[in-house]
Amino acid sequence: MLRLVEVLRAKGAMQQSGAVLAQYLNYNPSNIAGLRLMAYSHLETGSWAIAAHILENLSERIGRNDALVMAGLTQAYTGLGETEKAIAAGRI
């Protein structure tokens, strides 16, 4: 299912990929890869608060050693205007 989401995104079918991803997460709400894709989708659309929430939860679950999660948090905090949090996340 996640590969289908990636293919749809590559083809530019963002709405369709979002619907498939939402359906996937409905059945697998704790799937790390699915949550990452959802967070990155929100980053792309400028939904900073939602992306930050998802990424914060992910970092609590998997730790702060994931560079992509921390980079996403940096971007989300920057978008929210929370500079100090963005710098702290970026340093990690």
Sequence and secondary structure as in RCSB ss.txt:
>XXXX:A:sequence
MLRLVEVLRAKGAMQQSGAVLAQYLNYNPSNIAGLRLMAYSHLETGSWAIAAHILENLSERIGRNDALVMAGLTQ
AYTGLGETEKAIAAGRI
>XXXX:A:secstr
 HHHHHHHHHTT HHHHHHHHHHHHHH TT HHHHHHHHHHHHHHT HHHHHHHHHHHHHHH TT HHHHHHHHH
HHHHHT HHHHHHHHH 
